Every structure is written in structure tokens, then in C-alpha cells.
Amino acid sequence: MPEGTRVAALFRSRELLHPSGSTTLDAGDILCVLGHEHDLPALGKLFSQAPKRGQDLRFFGDFILEGEARLADVAALYGLKLGEVDGTQNLARFMTHEIGGAPVVGDQVEWNGLTWTVAQIEDHRVRKVGVRFPQGAKPGPMLGF
């Protein structure tokens, strides 16, 4: 999350939860985030959208992220290790590089024990990426605050 932003509240099924650093988000959760207006674009990329109903949710992943999300931000949010990967690049560029050619919807990359799937292409660019956690793992961003 951008510096200076904080999760003030988490609502799940109309119930107020008291999140901790190990809390994970579920599709449909409502977050109350305190921050500055200039942080809205970064927050929007981190908390994109869940897959639309009617799609095979497990194919595209547990969550759908914007391709423009910066890889270092995604790694921090999900507790991933960048290693030798350039964290300044966005998720779309990372996916395109890892695929090694022109990506198409459905292309998958295994990274950090997670499956990353191209969920939307627009103008020959990756626009949305699904992230799928291993079967049985509790999916969702880590809310470290």
C-alpha cells in the first residue's frame, strides 16, 4: 500500500472485522482506506476487481489485478519475494517477458508458488492478470499495517 495509507475498517457480509497484519481479503469485502487523494491511482491498481460471475473463477484466479500495477507493490501486498525480478516494472510487462512472446488470454506463468493468468488483452497489451493461490491456501492480500 502507498506510504501514508491505512486500512481503517474491513466489512465482510455487513460485519465489521478487526483486521490484523495476517488478514486476507475475500471477493466482496469492503475496505475503508485512509489516505491522500494522490494515492488513489495506486490503490485502484492494488485493489482492482474480483472476476465477474459466470467466468470460471478458478481459471483466471482468486483475484484479478490491473496490468499497470507495479510489481513491487503487488509483491509487498501479497508477501512475495522479488529476487532478481525488477520490481519497478508493471505486472503486464512482467507477464509479457515471462511468456516470451505475444501474450494471449489464458497464458499462465508460475511465480512465487502462485499461478498468474492473462485475463484480458486490449490493443495487444495485457490489461488484467488473474492470480490463483494453491488449492487449499487462503487467498488474498496481506494487510500489513
Backbone torsions as a table, in degrees:
resi	resn	phi	psi	omega
1	MET	NA	147.6	179.1
2	PRO	-58.1	146.0	178.7
3	GLU	-58.8	138.4	179.6
4	GLY	89.6	-2.8	176.2
5	THR	-100.7	150.0	-179.2
6	ARG	-141.6	144.8	172.1
7	VAL	-82.1	118.6	-178.5
8	ALA	-90.8	-32.4	-178.1
9	ALA	-158.5	152.7	175.5
10	LEU	-130.8	124.3	177.9
11	PHE	-113.3	130.2	176.2
12	ARG	-130.4	120.0	-178.2
13	SER	52.8	46.8	177.8
14	ARG	64.4	14.7	178.9
15	GLU	-111.7	131.8	177.8
16	LEU	-77.1	123.2	176.2
17	LEU	-106.4	154.9	177.1
18	HIS	-106.3	91.1	-174.0
19	PRO	-68.5	151.8	174.6
20	SER	-124.3	-175.1	-179.3
21	GLY	-63.9	-18.0	-179.6
22	SER	-103.7	5.7	-179.5
23	THR	-68.0	136.0	175.8
24	THR	-111.2	150.6	179.5
25	LEU	-89.4	145.8	173.0
26	ASP	-113.0	153.3	174.6
27	ALA	-56.7	135.0	-179.6
28	GLY	94.4	-10.1	176.1
29	ASP	-64.0	150.4	175.9
30	ILE	-117.4	124.0	178.7
31	LEU	-106.3	143.4	170.3
32	CYS	-108.7	111.9	-176.2
33	VAL	-115.2	130.8	175.2
34	LEU	-97.4	133.8	179.9
35	GLY	-175.9	-169.4	179.5
36	HIS	-99.3	154.2	-179.3
37	GLU	-57.5	-35.6	-178.7
38	HIS	-68.2	-11.5	177.5
39	ASP	-88.9	-6.6	-176.7
40	LEU	-57.7	-44.4	179.2
41	PRO	-60.4	-42.4	179.6
42	ALA	-65.9	-41.5	178.5
43	LEU	-65.9	-38.7	178.5
44	GLY	-61.5	-35.1	179.0
45	LYS	-73.9	-34.4	-179.7
46	LEU	-74.6	-40.7	-177.7
47	PHE	-110.4	72.8	-174.3
48	SER	-74.9	-102.2	-176.3
49	GLN	-153.7	154.0	174.1
50	ALA	-79.9	155.8	177.8
51	PRO	-58.3	146.3	178.7
52	LYS	-67.5	145.7	176.1
53	ARG	-61.7	147.0	-179.0
54	GLY	101.0	-25.8	174.2
55	GLN	-83.4	158.0	173.9
56	ASP	-74.0	99.8	-172.8
57	LEU	-58.2	-38.3	-178.1
58	ARG	-73.4	-21.6	178.5
59	PHE	-69.2	-52.1	-178.3
60	PHE	-79.1	-24.2	176.9
61	GLY	130.5	178.2	179.0
62	ASP	-78.8	-27.2	178.7
63	PHE	-141.8	152.4	174.7
64	ILE	-111.9	128.6	179.9
65	LEU	-114.2	154.2	175.9
66	GLU	-72.5	137.9	178.0
67	GLY	-62.4	-24.3	-179.2
68	GLU	-81.1	-4.7	179.0
69	ALA	-63.3	134.4	-179.8
70	ARG	-70.8	133.5	-174.3
71	LEU	-59.5	-38.2	179.0
72	ALA	-62.9	-36.7	178.2
73	ASP	-68.5	-42.1	178.0
74	VAL	-63.1	-44.7	-179.8
75	ALA	-61.2	-42.9	179.6
76	ALA	-65.2	-41.2	-178.3
77	LEU	-65.0	-39.5	-176.6
78	TYR	-99.1	3.2	179.1
79	GLY	69.0	36.8	-178.3
80	LEU	-95.8	155.9	177.3
81	LYS	-100.6	126.2	-179.5
82	LEU	-74.2	-33.2	-177.3
83	GLY	57.9	-124.7	-178.9
84	GLU	-86.6	-1.7	-177.1
85	VAL	-76.7	136.3	179.4
86	ASP	-72.4	109.8	-177.5
87	GLY	-73.4	-12.7	-179.6
88	THR	-79.6	-16.5	179.6
89	GLN	-76.5	158.1	177.7
90	ASN	-86.6	169.3	-176.7
91	LEU	-62.5	-37.0	179.6
92	ALA	-62.6	-45.9	179.7
93	ARG	-64.6	-41.7	177.5
94	PHE	-58.2	-47.9	-179.4
95	MET	-62.1	-45.9	-179.4
96	THR	-60.1	-42.7	179.0
97	HIS	-64.2	-46.1	-177.8
98	GLU	-66.7	-34.6	179.1
99	ILE	-70.7	-36.0	175.1
100	GLY	83.3	21.3	179.2
101	GLY	-175.3	-162.6	178.3
102	ALA	-74.4	113.9	-177.9
103	PRO	-70.9	151.0	173.7
104	VAL	-129.3	158.3	177.8
105	VAL	-56.4	130.1	-179.9
106	GLY	103.8	-16.7	176.1
107	ASP	-59.5	139.7	-176.8
108	GLN	-127.0	149.0	177.0
109	VAL	-132.1	135.4	173.6
110	GLU	-97.4	124.1	179.9
111	TRP	-151.7	130.1	179.6
112	ASN	59.1	33.2	178.6
113	GLY	76.8	5.8	180.0
114	LEU	-115.7	156.5	176.2
115	THR	-103.4	123.9	-179.1
116	TRP	-108.8	124.4	-174.3
117	THR	-123.5	131.7	174.6
118	VAL	-66.7	117.9	-176.0
119	ALA	-104.5	-22.5	178.7
120	GLN	-153.5	135.4	174.6
121	ILE	-118.9	137.0	176.2
122	GLU	-142.7	129.3	-177.8
123	ASP	53.7	41.9	177.9
124	HIS	64.3	20.4	179.2
125	ARG	-124.0	146.5	175.7
126	VAL	-71.1	122.0	-179.9
127	ARG	-106.5	-33.7	-179.7
128	LYS	-138.2	143.6	-177.9
129	VAL	-131.3	129.9	175.9
130	GLY	-89.9	144.1	175.3
131	VAL	-120.9	126.8	-178.6
132	ARG	-118.1	131.3	177.9
133	PHE	-89.5	156.2	179.2
134	PRO	-57.9	148.9	178.9
135	GLN	-53.8	129.3	178.5
136	GLY	92.0	-16.0	177.7
137	ALA	-80.3	147.5	178.6
138	LYS	-83.2	112.9	-176.1
139	PRO	-77.8	155.7	169.8
140	GLY	133.6	157.4	178.6
141	PRO	-64.9	151.8	175.2
142	MET	-89.9	126.2	-177.3
143	LEU	-96.3	77.3	179.6
144	GLY	-82.0	106.5	178.3
145	PHE	-145.4	NA	NA
